[in-house]
């Protein structure tokens, strides 16, 4: 039986809508990958490190890789201040930010140049709080250190918080994992929500 004209128009419109959604999603994936693959490292006012899991006061391999990248940038003179972030996770007694501070000090970064954000439990919360610390110290620009798949969203969050961001992705165990694309695909849904809805 032949389809009615109205049904044909609806199916055609639905098909084009689905095609458009797929194209936009694929473009988002490409942007996420490109942002992580093309650093924009240059001198800045601070190096801002996003927190990650810690185990009884020891940084997880992911957090350690991020901190090693930040410490290397500091030693090479890219910024004079280091900002570490991250709140207290479920079941923890110390914040990711505090664990990061201790690790940086043990690895030669003077405690006097480290600023600590200890309350953020999401990327947006940590970036917002870190931006407030930066404003209080007259700092405007930051090298953002996290996993490569995280760069695009962090750049957006930093700009919204009034920070001029530069991408400085770290090579973490996630980048070397066969599960890396799981994180990229997850980010491909979180980023549009952040961009369009202000989701955290």
C-alpha distance (Angstrom), angle and dihedral (degrees) to the residues before:
residue distance angle dihedral
X1 . . .
X2 3.79 . .
X3 3.81 118.1 .
X4 3.78 118.8 -114.5
X5 3.82 116.5 -108.2
X6 3.81 90.8 -114.9
X7 3.80 92.1 53.2
X8 3.79 91.2 47.8
X9 3.81 91.1 51.7
X10 3.83 91.0 48.3
X11 3.81 93.1 49.9
X12 3.79 91.2 46.7
X13 3.81 92.1 49.8
X14 3.80 91.4 46.7
X15 3.79 90.5 50.4
X16 3.80 92.8 51.2
X17 3.81 90.7 46.2
X18 3.79 91.1 52.3
X19 3.79 90.2 47.3
X20 3.80 90.5 51.4
X21 3.80 92.1 49.9
X22 3.81 91.3 50.8
X23 3.81 91.8 49.0
X24 3.81 92.1 49.9
X25 3.81 91.6 47.1
X26 3.82 92.0 48.9
X27 3.80 89.4 48.9
X28 3.80 90.0 51.6
X29 3.81 91.0 52.3
X30 3.79 89.6 50.3
X31 3.82 91.7 50.5
X32 3.81 91.8 49.7
X33 3.79 92.2 51.0
X34 3.81 93.0 44.5
X35 3.81 93.7 49.2
X36 3.78 90.4 54.1
X37 3.78 94.3 43.6
X38 3.81 96.5 49.8
X39 3.82 111.4 55.7
X40 3.79 120.0 -163.4
X41 3.79 97.3 -154.3
X42 3.79 115.2 171.5
X43 3.79 138.1 134.0
X44 3.80 113.0 -61.8
X45 3.79 140.1 166.8
X46 3.80 93.3 -102.4
X47 3.79 145.8 1.3
X48 3.79 110.3 -124.7
X49 3.81 116.9 -159.4
X50 3.80 121.1 -164.1
X51 3.78 114.0 -137.0
X52 3.79 126.7 -116.6
X53 3.78 135.9 178.2
X54 3.78 121.6 -46.3
X55 3.80 128.4 -166.7
X56 3.79 116.9 -142.3
X57 3.77 92.2 -37.6
X58 3.80 96.3 -38.2
X59 3.80 119.8 109.1
X60 3.78 115.1 -117.3
X61 3.82 116.1 -117.2
X62 3.81 89.1 -98.3
X63 3.80 93.9 50.9
X64 3.80 91.1 44.1
X65 3.81 91.1 53.1
X66 3.80 90.6 50.4
X67 3.80 91.4 48.6
X68 3.80 93.1 47.0
X69 3.80 89.0 53.9
X70 3.81 91.4 49.1
X71 3.80 93.4 46.3
X72 3.81 90.3 50.0
X73 3.81 90.4 52.2
X74 3.82 90.5 48.4
X75 3.80 92.9 50.1
X76 3.80 90.1 50.1
X77 3.79 90.5 55.7
X78 3.80 100.9 -110.6
X79 3.82 92.3 135.2
X80 3.78 139.3 0.3
X81 3.80 97.1 -140.8
X82 3.80 132.0 56.8
X83 3.81 121.6 -156.4
X84 3.80 118.8 -165.1
X85 3.78 122.7 -170.5
X86 3.78 144.0 -169.5
X87 3.78 138.3 101.2
X88 3.78 133.8 -129.6
X89 3.79 113.6 -65.0
X90 3.80 125.9 -143.4
X91 3.78 109.1 -69.2
X92 3.81 93.5 8.3
X93 3.80 126.4 119.6
X94 3.80 98.4 -162.3
X95 3.78 130.7 49.8
X96 3.79 125.8 -112.4
X97 3.79 87.6 -122.8
X98 3.80 92.8 56.8
X99 3.80 92.4 46.8
X100 3.80 88.7 50.4
X101 3.81 91.4 50.1
X102 3.81 91.9 52.3
X103 3.80 91.8 48.4
X104 3.80 92.4 49.7
X105 3.81 91.8 49.3
X106 3.82 91.2 49.2
X107 3.79 87.4 53.4
X108 3.77 96.0 53.9
X109 3.79 105.7 -88.9
X110 3.82 109.9 134.9
X111 3.79 111.4 -115.5
X112 3.80 88.6 -134.9
X113 3.83 92.6 68.3
X114 3.82 95.7 48.3
X115 3.80 122.7 96.4
X116 3.81 117.7 -167.0
X117 3.80 130.2 -151.4
X118 3.81 107.3 -166.5
X119 3.81 107.0 172.2
X120 3.80 110.2 55.6
X121 3.79 115.5 110.8
X122 3.81 95.4 174.2
X123 3.78 131.3 45.7
X124 3.80 91.1 -111.5
X125 3.80 92.9 51.2
X126 3.78 92.6 48.6
X127 3.81 93.8 46.9
X128 3.81 92.1 47.1
X129 3.80 92.5 49.3
X130 3.80 92.6 44.3
X131 3.81 89.7 50.7
X132 3.80 89.2 54.7
X133 3.81 89.9 52.2
X134 3.78 89.3 50.0
X135 3.80 93.3 50.8
X136 3.80 90.8 50.7
X137 3.81 88.9 55.5
X138 3.79 96.2 41.5
X139 3.81 93.7 -110.7
X140 3.80 118.4 147.2
X141 3.81 110.2 170.3
X142 3.78 132.8 48.2
X143 3.76 141.5 -175.2
X144 3.79 102.9 -130.2
X145 3.81 113.8 -142.3
X146 3.79 121.8 -164.4
X147 3.80 139.5 104.1
X148 3.79 116.5 -43.7
X149 3.81 94.5 -113.2
X150 3.82 88.9 56.1
X151 3.80 97.5 56.6
X152 3.80 101.9 88.9
X153 3.80 95.3 52.1
X154 3.80 94.0 42.3
X155 3.79 90.3 52.0
X156 3.80 89.3 53.9
X157 3.81 93.2 46.6
X158 3.80 92.0 48.0
X159 3.79 93.1 51.2
X160 3.79 90.6 49.5
X161 3.81 89.1 51.7
X162 3.81 91.6 52.7
X163 3.81 98.0 -103.0
X164 3.78 122.9 129.9
X165 3.82 101.6 -133.3
X166 3.78 132.6 -155.2
X167 3.79 120.6 -170.4
X168 3.82 117.6 -117.4
X169 3.81 105.4 164.4
X170 3.78 119.5 -167.5
X171 3.77 124.5 -139.2
X172 3.80 102.0 -122.2
X173 3.81 133.0 172.5
X174 3.80 87.3 -92.8
X175 3.81 90.5 63.9
X176 3.79 89.7 54.4
X177 3.79 93.8 44.6
X178 3.83 125.2 98.9
X179 3.80 84.9 -132.7
X180 3.81 93.1 64.5
X181 3.79 92.3 105.6
X182 3.79 89.9 57.6
X183 3.80 88.1 64.5
X184 3.81 92.4 44.8
X185 3.79 91.8 51.2
X186 3.80 91.6 46.9
X187 3.78 89.2 51.2
X188 3.82 90.0 50.5
X189 3.81 87.9 68.1
X190 3.80 98.0 37.6
X191 3.80 95.2 50.7
X192 3.84 96.3 57.2
X193 3.80 89.5 46.9
X194 3.79 89.4 51.8
X195 3.79 93.3 45.5
X196 3.81 97.1 45.2
X197 3.80 104.8 28.1
X198 3.77 103.6 24.2
X199 3.80 89.5 -118.2
X200 3.78 117.4 170.0
